[in-house]
Amino acid sequence: MTHAVIKAAGISALLALGACAQTQAQLPIADPTPPPVGQTAPSPSPRAECAPAHATLYFGEQVASEEPVVTPLIDDFLARIRACEEAGGELRSLSILATADPGQTLAAARAQVRRRQDRVRDALVAMGAPADKILYADPVQASESAVMARRAELTADMY
């Protein structure tokens, strides 16, 4: 009976940790600017193969590490883009949103985010992504309690 209670408590803790990871707060490094007046969001593609693609890349454990753990994730991500293009669609843009480690000065956080975005961009281009379609999203600094904050979010807007 005690083993079952411990197992149930462990599973509950894992589910709670997963929920925290999904809802963790992020603090903007720079004030976001409002979208230009009259600009609308791009329309979604009618092709199922061209639904927006997302991937999350994580960086190493060491604070100084700027290398993401990426190869299989980037392969899968770029395969979705190629599938869209093979179906007659196109890649509109590929954005990289990176987070900085908590507890840094504003300048240090911006520099770290830029290094991470550059590393992810270099990896994407090396694996065949078109450099002219890659955009950097506004930088973000993780909150002190953020779980798995050393990451970059990739989003492909396809039509």
C-alpha positions as CSV (number, residue, x, y, z in Angstrom):
1,M,0.0,0.0,0.0
2,T,2.8,2.4,0.9
3,H,4.5,1.8,-2.5
4,A,1.3,2.6,-4.3
5,V,0.9,5.9,-2.4
6,I,4.6,6.9,-3.1
7,K,4.2,6.0,-6.8
8,A,1.0,8.1,-7.0
9,A,2.6,11.1,-5.3
10,G,5.6,10.8,-7.7
11,I,3.4,10.8,-10.7
12,S,1.4,13.8,-9.3
13,A,4.7,15.7,-8.8
14,L,5.8,15.0,-12.4
15,L,2.5,16.2,-13.7
16,A,2.7,19.4,-11.6
17,L,6.3,20.0,-12.8
18,G,5.2,19.5,-16.4
19,A,2.4,22.1,-15.9
20,C,4.8,24.5,-14.3
21,A,7.1,24.1,-17.3
22,Q,4.3,24.9,-19.6
23,T,3.1,27.9,-17.7
24,Q,6.3,29.4,-16.4
25,A,6.6,33.2,-16.4
26,Q,9.0,34.9,-18.7
27,L,10.1,38.5,-18.3
28,P,10.6,40.6,-21.4
29,I,14.1,42.0,-21.8
30,A,12.9,44.9,-24.0
31,D,9.6,46.6,-24.0
32,P,7.6,45.0,-26.8
33,T,6.4,47.5,-29.4
34,P,2.8,47.3,-30.5
35,P,2.1,46.1,-34.1
36,P,1.8,48.8,-36.7
37,V,-1.7,50.2,-37.1
38,G,-3.7,48.5,-39.8
39,Q,-1.4,45.4,-39.9
40,T,-3.2,42.1,-39.6
41,A,-1.9,38.7,-38.8
42,P,-1.0,36.6,-41.8
43,S,-3.8,34.2,-42.8
44,P,-3.2,30.5,-42.2
45,S,-2.4,28.2,-45.2
46,P,-5.2,26.1,-46.7
47,R,-2.6,23.2,-47.0
48,A,-2.4,20.9,-44.0
49,E,1.3,20.4,-44.6
50,C,1.8,24.1,-44.1
51,A,0.4,24.5,-40.6
52,P,2.8,26.5,-38.4
53,A,5.7,24.4,-37.1
54,H,7.2,24.8,-33.7
55,A,10.3,23.3,-32.0
56,T,12.0,23.9,-28.7
57,L,15.7,23.6,-28.5
58,Y,17.5,23.3,-25.1
59,F,21.0,24.5,-24.3
60,G,23.5,22.6,-22.2
61,E,23.7,22.5,-18.4
62,Q,26.7,24.8,-18.0
63,V,25.8,28.5,-17.7
64,A,28.5,29.4,-20.2
65,S,27.1,26.9,-22.8
66,E,25.6,28.4,-25.9
67,E,25.4,25.1,-27.8
68,P,21.8,23.8,-28.2
69,V,20.9,20.1,-28.1
70,V,19.5,20.2,-31.6
71,T,20.3,17.9,-34.5
72,P,17.3,15.5,-34.4
73,L,14.9,18.4,-33.5
74,I,16.2,20.6,-36.3
75,D,16.0,17.7,-38.8
76,D,12.3,17.1,-37.9
77,F,11.6,20.8,-38.0
78,L,13.1,21.3,-41.4
79,A,11.4,18.2,-42.7
80,R,8.1,19.8,-41.9
81,I,9.1,22.9,-43.9
82,R,10.3,20.7,-46.9
83,A,6.9,18.8,-46.8
84,C,5.1,22.2,-47.0
85,E,7.2,23.2,-50.0
86,E,6.7,19.9,-51.7
87,A,3.0,20.3,-51.3
88,G,3.2,23.7,-53.2
89,G,3.5,25.9,-50.1
90,E,6.3,28.3,-49.0
91,L,8.1,29.3,-45.9
92,R,7.2,32.9,-45.1
93,S,9.5,33.2,-42.1
94,L,11.3,31.2,-39.4
95,S,11.6,33.0,-36.1
96,I,14.0,32.3,-33.2
97,L,12.9,33.3,-29.7
98,A,15.7,32.7,-27.1
99,T,15.6,33.1,-23.4
100,A,18.4,34.4,-21.2
101,D,19.4,32.8,-17.9
102,P,17.8,34.5,-14.8
103,G,19.7,36.9,-12.6
104,Q,21.7,38.7,-15.2
105,T,22.0,42.4,-16.0
106,L,20.0,43.7,-18.9
107,A,23.1,44.0,-21.1
108,A,24.4,40.5,-20.2
109,A,20.9,39.0,-20.9
110,R,20.7,40.6,-24.3
111,A,24.2,39.5,-25.2
112,Q,23.4,35.9,-24.1
113,V,20.1,35.9,-26.1
114,R,21.9,37.2,-29.2
115,R,24.6,34.5,-28.9
116,R,22.0,31.8,-28.5
117,Q,20.0,33.1,-31.5
118,D,23.2,33.3,-33.6
119,R,24.1,29.7,-32.7
120,V,20.6,28.4,-33.6
121,R,20.6,30.4,-36.8
122,D,24.0,29.0,-37.8
123,A,22.8,25.4,-37.0
124,L,19.6,26.0,-39.1
125,V,21.5,27.4,-42.1
126,A,24.1,24.6,-41.9
127,M,21.2,22.1,-42.1
128,G,19.6,23.8,-45.1
129,A,17.3,26.5,-43.8
130,P,17.2,29.7,-46.0
131,A,19.1,32.4,-44.2
132,D,17.0,35.2,-45.6
133,K,13.8,33.9,-44.0
134,I,15.2,33.7,-40.4
135,L,14.1,36.4,-38.0
136,Y,15.0,37.0,-34.3
137,A,12.0,37.5,-32.0
138,D,12.2,39.9,-29.1
139,P,14.5,38.6,-26.4
140,V,13.2,37.1,-23.2
141,Q,14.8,36.7,-19.8
142,A,13.5,33.7,-17.8
143,S,12.1,34.3,-14.3
144,E,14.1,33.0,-11.3
145,S,11.7,30.1,-10.9
146,A,11.6,29.1,-14.6
147,V,12.0,25.4,-15.3
148,M,14.3,24.5,-18.2
149,A,14.9,28.2,-19.1
150,R,17.9,27.6,-21.3
151,R,16.1,27.3,-24.6
152,A,15.2,28.7,-27.9
153,E,11.7,28.5,-29.5
154,L,11.5,28.0,-33.3
155,T,8.4,28.9,-35.2
156,A,8.0,28.4,-39.0
157,D,5.2,30.5,-40.6
158,M,4.3,28.7,-43.8
159,Y,1.6,29.2,-46.5
